[in-house]
């Protein structure tokens, strides 16, 4: 039997074997609820998740996304691997956009010194995702699992935890890695001016260090954090050249877009975001690109799926049918190229045959692992029976939320497959 603490993937969070106890039927979801007995797993189930305690100096409130508050982070393994025990000084602040305005707050943590946390590679910067509007608590987790299954160069690692801030229980969170350039994260070379870049397509236009292309795409430069004039000129010029090639009148196999972009990374990013019909990924925000010295521009890592898989009520992303990412100007143009379209179809058929066939079981396993902590979470945040922006349905139970999520994804898979394979 495999060791319970072996990292088969970056998600070693599968835990808790108690079945869901709520009997309230979902109001809108119609698929079968989480079964009453756990499905077979490759590793044994454990009953608890690690507990993270954050205490700030003099119990100062964490009320800003810009100003860090000094404090201490302590991790109690709570029955998990003893090596998960951890305590260190740190700084903490708020993060997020719409999520920062929700009652359950997301946070960014910066350790005083780099350290490995819960088996994840050493670094200073970490994120605590609240997933307040995602009542399954797992949309980000499932999306990242798909990223790993597609063998993306880097997909942020995640761990489910229980969080306490200054002695007050905050419920279930996801501890994850901050997207940044690092050997263990977005690993890019900065050997010369042609590399060392992490940029985000972000139409909010609220970052100081940014540039805009002729098609109106706004990119914020995440790293280097203080780019030189030469670096800004290089990356903005390179991105513009890539855009020009994508939107040129002809698809030149030698000097066209494939000269500038890593096509495989674009297709993998596209498939995960299209499958989830990810609201903000259709040309709005949280769309990361990175470039290594001497290499092409790559799309990724994937990020931010709490408004994916039907969890939005103000756009057509709510519905499992219909293209979403492909309607975005850039991908609409790429899919006009028969070569790109054929590669995307082949990659989809691989994903469907090899990885999507076990996705429902993976969701069930994750639901079981969350059972004990989700019950405590929704005692703290009593929202299962009420509308939370931008939920399209109110199912009234955790099992109903999981059922809606599963049904939506399966309908989406079926629809996309019919388009790729009519």
C-alpha positions in Angstrom: 0.0 0.0 0.0 1.3 3.4 -0.9 2.6 5.6 1.8 -0.1 7.9 2.9 2.2 10.9 2.8 3.8 10.2 -0.5 3.0 13.0 -2.9 1.4 11.2 -5.8 0.6 14.7 -7.0 0.8 18.1 -5.5 -2.6 17.6 -4.0 -2.1 15.3 -1.0 -5.2 16.7 0.5 -7.5 13.7 0.0 -8.9 13.2 3.5 -11.9 12.5 5.7 -13.9 9.4 5.0 -17.3 10.3 6.6 -20.1 10.5 4.0 -22.1 13.8 3.6 -24.8 14.0 6.2 -27.2 16.6 4.6 -30.4 15.1 3.2 -31.7 18.4 1.6 -32.2 17.9 -2.1 -30.5 20.3 -4.5 -32.9 22.9 -5.9 -31.4 23.1 -9.3 -28.8 20.3 -9.7 -30.4 17.1 -10.9 -27.5 14.6 -11.1 -26.8 11.9 -8.5 -25.5 13.3 -5.2 -22.3 12.1 -3.6 -22.7 8.3 -2.9 -23.1 7.1 0.6 -20.0 4.9 0.5 -16.6 6.1 -0.5 -15.3 5.0 -4.0 -12.0 3.1 -3.9 -8.9 5.2 -3.6 -5.3 4.6 -4.4 -4.2 5.9 -1.0 -5.9 5.5 2.4 -8.2 8.2 3.5 -7.3 10.3 6.5 -9.7 12.1 8.7 -8.2 15.6 9.2 -6.5 18.4 7.5 -3.6 20.5 8.8 -4.6 23.6 10.8 -3.0 26.9 10.1 -3.0 29.6 12.8 -2.1 33.1 11.9 -1.5 35.6 14.7 -0.7 39.2 14.0 1.3 41.6 16.2 -1.0 43.0 18.9 -3.8 41.2 17.1 -3.8 43.9 14.4 -6.5 43.5 11.8 -5.7 42.4 8.3 -7.7 45.1 6.5 -5.5 46.1 3.5 -4.4 44.6 0.2 -1.4 46.9 0.1 0.0 47.0 3.6 1.4 43.9 5.3 0.8 43.2 9.0 3.6 41.4 10.9 2.9 38.2 12.7 3.5 34.5 13.1 2.2 31.5 11.2 2.0 28.1 12.9 0.9 24.8 11.2 -0.4 21.9 13.3 -0.3 18.7 11.2 -3.5 17.6 13.0 -2.8 13.9 12.3 -1.0 14.4 9.0 2.7 14.1 8.3 4.7 15.2 11.4 7.0 17.1 9.0 4.1 19.4 8.2 4.6 21.0 11.7 5.9 24.5 11.1 6.2 27.9 12.8 7.8 31.1 11.5 7.6 34.9 11.5 5.8 36.3 8.5 3.8 39.2 7.1 0.2 39.0 5.9 -2.1 41.2 3.8 -5.3 40.8 1.9 -5.5 39.9 -1.8 -7.9 39.4 -4.6 -10.3 41.7 -6.4 -14.0 40.8 -6.0 -13.1 38.2 -3.5 -11.5 40.7 -1.1 -15.0 42.3 -0.8 -16.5 39.1 0.5 -16.9 38.2 4.2 -14.5 35.4 4.1 -11.2 37.0 3.1 -8.3 35.7 0.9 -4.8 36.4 2.1 -1.2 36.6 0.9 1.6 35.5 3.2 5.2 36.5 3.0 7.6 34.5 5.2 10.6 36.3 6.6 12.8 33.5 5.2 12.1 31.0 2.4 10.8 27.7 3.7 9.0 24.5 2.5 5.4 24.4 3.7 3.5 21.1 3.9 5.8 19.4 1.5 5.7 22.1 -1.1 9.0 23.5 -2.4 10.7 26.3 -0.4 9.7 29.9 -1.0 8.7 33.1 0.9 5.4 33.8 -0.8 2.1 31.9 -0.3 -1.6 32.5 -0.8 -4.6 31.4 1.2 -7.7 31.1 -1.1 -11.0 31.5 0.7 -13.3 30.1 -2.1 -16.3 31.8 -0.5 -18.4 32.0 -3.6 -17.5 28.5 -4.7 -19.6 26.4 -2.3 -18.0 23.2 -3.6 -14.7 24.5 -2.2 -12.9 22.7 -5.0 -13.2 24.3 -8.4 -9.6 25.6 -8.2 -8.4 22.2 -7.0 -10.0 20.3 -9.8 -8.8 22.8 -12.5 -5.2 22.5 -11.1 -5.5 18.7 -11.2 -6.3 18.9 -14.9 -3.3 21.2 -15.4 -1.1 18.6 -13.9 -2.7 15.8 -15.9 -1.8 17.8 -19.1 1.8 17.9 -17.8 2.0 21.7 -17.8 5.4 23.1 -17.1 4.1 24.5 -13.9 0.8 24.3 -12.2 0.4 25.8 -8.7 0.5 23.2 -5.9 -2.4 23.3 -3.4 -3.2 22.0 0.0 -6.5 22.2 1.8 -6.2 23.5 5.4 -8.3 24.9 8.2 -7.5 28.5 9.1 -7.6 30.5 12.3 -6.8 34.2 12.4 -6.0 35.7 15.8 -7.9 32.9 17.5 -11.0 33.1 15.3 -11.9 30.1 13.1 -12.2 31.1 9.4 -13.1 27.7 8.0 -11.7 25.8 5.0 -9.0 27.4 2.9 -6.7 26.4 0.2 -3.0 27.1 0.8 -1.3 27.5 -2.6 1.8 28.9 -4.2 2.0 32.5 -5.3 2.5 32.6 -9.1 6.0 34.0 -9.5 9.3 33.4 -11.2 11.3 30.8 -9.1 13.1 27.6 -9.9 10.3 25.7 -8.2 7.5 27.7 -9.7 7.5 29.6 -13.0 11.0 28.5 -13.9 12.4 30.9 -16.6 15.9 31.9 -17.5 16.9 35.5 -17.3 20.3 35.0 -18.9 19.8 38.0 -21.1 17.2 40.6 -22.0 15.2 38.0 -23.9 14.1 36.2 -20.8 13.0 36.4 -17.2 9.5 37.6 -17.8 6.1 36.9 -16.2 3.3 39.1 -17.5 -0.5 39.0 -17.0 -3.1 40.0 -19.5 -5.2 42.2 -17.3 -7.9 44.5 -18.7 -8.6 46.0 -15.3 -5.6 48.3 -16.1 -4.9 49.0 -12.4 -1.2 48.1 -12.4 1.5 50.8 -12.8 4.0 48.7 -14.8 2.0 47.8 -18.0 1.9 48.1 -21.7 -0.9 47.9 -24.3 -0.9 46.2 -27.7 -2.4 47.6 -30.9 -5.4 45.3 -30.5 -6.1 46.8 -27.1 -4.7 43.9 -24.9 -3.3 45.3 -21.6 -0.4 43.4 -20.1 0.9 44.1 -16.6 4.6 43.1 -16.0 4.7 41.0 -12.8 8.4 40.1 -13.1 10.9 41.6 -13.2 9.3 43.7 -10.6 11.3 46.8 -11.6 12.1 46.3 -15.3 14.7 48.4 -17.0 13.8 50.4 -20.1 15.5 47.8 -22.2 13.5 45.0 -20.6 10.2 46.9 -21.1 11.0 47.6 -24.7 11.9 44.0 -25.3 8.9 42.3 -23.8 6.4 44.8 -25.2 8.0 44.5 -28.6 8.0 40.7 -28.5 4.4 40.4 -27.4 3.4 42.9 -30.1 5.3 40.9 -32.7 3.5 37.7 -31.6 0.2 39.5 -31.8 1.0 40.8 -35.3 1.8 37.3 -36.4 -1.4 35.8 -34.9 -3.5 38.5 -36.7 -1.6 38.6 -39.9 -3.6 37.9 -43.1 -2.0 34.6 -43.7 -0.7 31.8 -41.4 2.9 31.5 -42.4 4.3 28.1 -41.1 7.9 29.6 -41.0 7.5 33.2 -39.9 4.0 33.1 -38.5 2.8 33.0 -34.9 4.6 29.6 -34.2 7.9 31.5 -34.5 6.9 33.5 -31.4 4.6 31.4 -29.2 4.8 28.0 -27.7 1.7 26.5 -29.4 1.4 23.5 -27.1 1.2 25.7 -24.0 -1.4 27.8 -25.7 -3.5 24.7 -26.5 -3.3 23.2 -23.0 -4.1 26.5 -21.3 -7.0 26.9 -23.7 -8.5 23.4 -23.1 -8.6 23.7 -19.3 -10.1 27.2 -19.4 -12.6 26.3 -22.2 -13.7 23.2 -20.4 -14.4 25.2 -17.2 -15.8 28.1 -19.4 -13.7 30.2 -17.0 -15.4 33.7 -16.8 -12.3 36.0 -16.5 -10.1 33.9 -18.8 -11.9 35.1 -22.0 -9.5 38.0 -22.4 -10.1 39.8 -19.1 -7.7 39.0 -16.3 -5.5 36.3 -14.5 -4.1 35.3 -17.9 -0.4 34.7 -17.4 2.3 34.4 -20.0 6.0 33.8 -19.3 9.2 33.8 -21.4 12.6 32.4 -20.9 15.8 33.6 -22.5 16.1 32.4 -26.0 12.7 30.7 -25.9 9.2 31.5 -27.2 6.3 33.1 -25.3 4.3 30.5 -23.3 0.8 30.8 -22.0 0.4 29.8 -18.3 0.3 28.9 -15.6 -3.5 28.4 -15.2 -5.0 30.3 -12.4 -8.3 31.5 -10.8 -11.2 29.1 -11.4 -13.7 30.0 -8.7 -16.0 31.6 -11.3 -15.6 28.6 -13.6 -17.7 25.5 -14.3 -21.1 27.3 -14.2 -20.5 29.4 -11.1 -21.5 32.7 -12.6 -24.8 34.3 -13.3 -24.1 37.4 -15.3 -22.8 36.0 -18.6 -23.1 33.0 -21.0 -20.3 31.3 -19.1 -23.1 30.1 -16.8 -24.2 27.5 -19.4 -22.3 24.4 -20.3 -23.0 24.8 -24.0 -21.3 27.2 -26.3 -17.8 28.4 -26.9 -16.3 30.9 -24.4 -12.6 31.2 -24.6 -12.7 30.6 -28.4 -14.8 33.7 -28.8 -12.0 35.8 -27.4 -10.3 37.7 -30.2 -6.9 35.9 -29.9 -8.2 32.4 -29.8 -10.9 33.1 -32.4 -8.1 34.0 -34.8 -5.9 31.0 -33.9 -8.7 28.6 -34.5 -9.0 30.0 -38.0 -5.7 28.3 -38.7 -6.5 24.6 -39.7 -3.1 23.5 -38.3 -3.9 25.0 -34.8 -7.4 23.6 -34.9 -6.2 20.1 -35.8 -3.6 20.2 -32.9 -6.3 21.4 -30.5 -8.6 18.6 -31.6 -5.9 15.9 -31.2 -5.1 17.2 -27.7 -8.7 17.3 -26.7 -9.2 13.7 -27.8 -6.2 12.7 -25.7 -7.5 14.6 -22.7 -11.0 13.1 -23.1 -9.8 9.5 -23.5 -7.0 9.5 -20.9 -7.9 12.0 -18.2 -11.5 13.2 -18.3 -12.9 9.6 -17.8 -11.8 9.7 -14.2 -12.7 13.3 -13.4 -16.1 12.5 -11.8 -14.5 10.0 -9.5 -11.8 12.5 -8.6 -14.5 15.0 -7.6 -16.2 12.4 -5.5 -13.0 11.5 -3.8 -12.3 15.2 -3.1 -15.8 15.7 -1.7 -15.3 12.8 0.7 -12.0 14.3 1.7 -13.7 17.6 2.5 -16.7 16.2 4.3 -15.6 16.9 7.9 -14.1 20.3 7.2 -16.9 21.5 4.8 -19.4 20.9 7.6 -17.4 23.1 10.0 -16.8 25.6 7.2 -20.6 26.0 6.6 -21.3 26.3 10.3 -19.0 29.3 10.3 -20.3 30.6 7.0 -24.0 29.6 6.8 -24.5 30.2 3.1 -25.5 26.9 1.6 -29.2 28.0 1.5 -28.7 31.6 0.4 -27.5 33.4 -2.7 -23.9 34.5 -2.8 -22.7 36.5 -5.7 -22.4 35.3 -8.5 -24.0 31.9 -7.9 -26.4 30.8 -10.6 -28.1 28.2 -8.3 -28.7 27.8 -4.6 -28.9 24.1 -4.0 -29.2 24.2 -0.2 -26.6 21.5 0.6 -23.0 20.6 0.0 -23.9 17.4 -1.8 -26.2 19.5 -4.1 -23.3 21.9 -4.9 -21.1 19.0 -5.8 -23.8 17.4 -7.9 -24.4 20.6 -9.8 -20.6 20.9 -10.4 -20.3 17.4 -11.7 -23.4 17.6 -13.9 -22.3 20.9 -15.4 -18.8 19.5 -16.2 -20.2 16.3 -17.8 -22.6 18.3 -19.9 -19.7 20.6 -20.9 -17.5 17.6 -21.8 -20.2 16.1 -24.0 -20.9 19.4 -25.8 -17.2 20.1 -26.5 -16.7 16.6 -27.7 -19.5 16.9 -30.2 -17.9 20.1 -31.5 -14.4 18.6 -31.8 -15.8 15.3 -33.2 -19.0 16.0 -35.1 
